Amino acid sequence: AQTVTQSQPEMSVQEAETVTLSCTYDTSENNYYLFWYKQPPSRQMILVIRQEAYKQQNATENRFSVNFQKAAKSFSLKISDSQLGDTAMYFCAFTFSGNTPLVFGKGTRLSVIA
Amino acid sequence: DAGVIQSPRHEVTEMGQEVTLRCKPISGHDYLFWYRQTMMRGLELLIYFNNNVPIDDSGMPEDRFSAKMPNASFSTLKIQPSEPRDSAVYFCASRPTNYNEQFFGPGTRLTVL
């Protein structure tokens, strides 16, 4: 079975600083996709960034970037210039290619402090 | 497009009552997923459909839970009878074939007293 592990239940960061959220996963598959979702207090699930396993280049979306280490099965999220609006739960998720459901980690609660 | 629509947004019911949660996927999306989110277990897949056909219902906790998708634009998740341990946020998500991003609805917060 595929698993996703987020080892940091809670984190905090000062506004304008940089924070990195960790995620590891376990799979024997070679083709898959990784995601980071943000869930603010409104509980809406918002896609932050995605990474295709076959791409060596790390994905970047504005202040959000990932460090994808395929051999280590690691997929961390870096948030630069943290803003108060980044306060949320962050979920790492995994899916195979081929139209399968997402498998989620337990989440990391991030608090951005003014 | 309005996105994935779920109703109701909040539901409070008493133990033993029947609860029906509703979902309208994004038009053209032929995959529909039901997830449940609790503090203890996080986000779990309950069931998913492809072209209105259930593909995997192994996450449905027990016979009290049932899900249907009578057409491409509507799905229901029913709990009968409901129990306090069913209290959770239930998400519906959809996506088109061969596109791995899922689009989530706003969720239904269910409280069973």
Interface residues (C-beta under 8 A of the other chain):
Chain A: Y33 F35 S42 R43 Q44 M45 L47 R50 F91 T95 S97 N99 P101 L102 V103 F104 G105 K106 G107
Chain B: Y31 F33 G42 L43 E44 L45 Y48 N50 D56 V89 F91 A93 T97 N98 N100 E101 Q102 F104 P106 G107 R109
